[in-house]
Amino acid sequence: MGGRARAVKPPPAPPLLPADGEGSRLSQLLKTYLKPKDIAQVMAAYRFSDIAHTGQMRMSGDPYISHPVTVACILAELHLDALTIMAALLHDVMEDTEFGKQELTEKFGATVADLVDGVSKLDKIEFQTATHEQAENFRKMLLAMSQDVRVILVKLADRLHNMRTLDSMASEKRRRIARETMEIYAPIANRLGLNEIYQELEDLSFKHLYPLRFAVLTKSIKAVRGNRKEVVGKILEAIKQRLSDLRIEAEVTGREKHLFSIYRKMVEKTGTFSEIFDIYGFRIIVKDTATCYLTLGALHGLYKPIPGKFKDYIAIPKANGYQSLHTTLFGPFGTPIEVQIRSREMHNIAEAGVAAHWLYKNTDADLSALQKQTHQWLQRLLEIQSESTDSVEFLEHFKFDLFPDEVYVFTPKGQIMALPSGATAVDFAYAVHTDVGNCCVAVKINHELAPLSTELHNGDHVEIITATQAKPNPAWLNYVATGKARAHIRHFLKTMKSSESAMLGERMLNQALRVLQANPDDISEEQWKKLVRDYGVQDKQEILTDIGLGQRLNVMVARQLLTMAEPSGEKPVKQLGSITIRGSEGMAIQFAQCCRPIPGDPILGFINKGKGVVVHTRDCSAIRKFRKDPDKWLDVEWDPDPHRLFKANMRLAVANQPGVLAKIAAGIAGVGSNIDNVSMEEGDDSAYTHMNFTVQVKDREHLARLMRGLRKLPEVVRINRVKGAANS
Ligand code: MN
């Protein structure tokens, strides 16, 4: 964080091992639990990092390497494995120096490189919004991106050291980092059961967010601590005496609440400082679970318990695996005494949380009770629904997808949205708003255009592009992952299908009526009622829909309607007038894939049972087979002002030169058209390439303008519109 300059060329000579300060503390710590060969590896990582960061300084003025060394120390105190310590030493190398993942993999293996890479990725996402729910999503996003729990452990240690040295930052930045720590990192540390890190992170955040309150509270605590010492000492003695009388071996300590938890209690319970601070806390650590209960009995014999305050977290552990007996007693001086009683193993978990696992890792091949317990709470904690029951493997690899069923992405405003994994841009659009879903036409993922079918990943920045005229595409149903999106698309298609078909059906019917020299407005309700009864359908709407869908012929319905009025008055059917096509009719009118008609093309419609009307160009070769079936023709013409873009195919022969596709794409975009699809044929003749484009244009004139523009490019040898089945 902050104050790094880019590395200058590293000097050739390796620096000496750090003999003082944090450096020597790290070697001391490592010696207590790592094997010499592991320590050698850690030292190699240290040397590499030191060289890589040469010339960089912390804001505090210290050489940069002091930061990763302290981070490594924090983790070594938790007795984390050599790979984690190495990753801690190297954690800023990828971000701040010229060395990349490749180099780290070669030198230190894939695991260390993955861990460093993971930490670097977390560094890149920034918490922007401040609502409670958003903070929870952000925490989940961080955990989900971590994959390996060690990544988040390194990140937490990194954050802890940065918080300890926050004073050298500018005040604006200090507040931002402190808030982020309070809302994101401290709760993660708490969730992972890293109690000490959690408390320190909270107190440091508190200090920088509310410097005044922090100062006042610190002063008050100092002031009363003197008086307390004596009282605490007396109670301590009494407890120790009672336990030793009963031959219970125990470690008894007075316990101070951390600063922020006092503050929080004052705010939440609206208590005064003395009400909250006047509670004395003690912790008793014994050898096993049975002794915990024995100790409890002994204490209740010493001081009267306050009813309703006893909690058995041994029988029912907290969600993060915490186990202890809690009880509150009436103390000798009228003040309440809070006591926690736990076994040594429980204590380790309470203090080191997820990291407690490593304390026992090397001692026994079998799973100790502690490991099983750790494993169990991790599973609960991470809500893993894995089929794998191999707990040994689980513990050894310690890799997991923390939230395998969800993916977290950013909206353009920096909000975080949780979606089921496998969700695509369309799911995202519907999650934002139904209207956004219904009108989405394109998506930018991390500021680059991508297909709507693109699957989203954790941390993606997603921006949906909408168009007012756009409509859901039935093809979306193939790749949406959320029920919400699916339901909305289905609903839209269904209602569109019937209402648009009914509208089209009405237009078709009216034309047929006019041809029969009847005025559509003259048709009475009575005539309709009769026809509805005759057909055995629900209502008029259903008949109109059927016409629009091509399931009834307009001319037949028109005739029958008229017959209902005057049974004798049948008139001969004449050529039907033409029907106007706007292009926005949806399912009722389809444009033939073979010829892809666009406004301006002479067209012909065919009534296709169940599909509605399919529009072809008049010169389309596919329509020849319909010629003998004139009943099914429908004269159609374009609406002079169509409301959408139409697809057209074109084929280009272009000189094989670099950048030619980009030039053509720019030419297409230059006249306001879009590329819907492009394919290339690699001919034997290497001088030319054939390219097939499907473009979106307003009409024939627009397409002509587009093609004229492309023809001017020197690389374009030939260009023509394709109306056969060549390209679809
Ligand atoms: Mn760092």
Residues whose N, C-alpha, C, O or C-beta is under 5 A from the ligand:
A	BS01	MN	M1 D92 D158
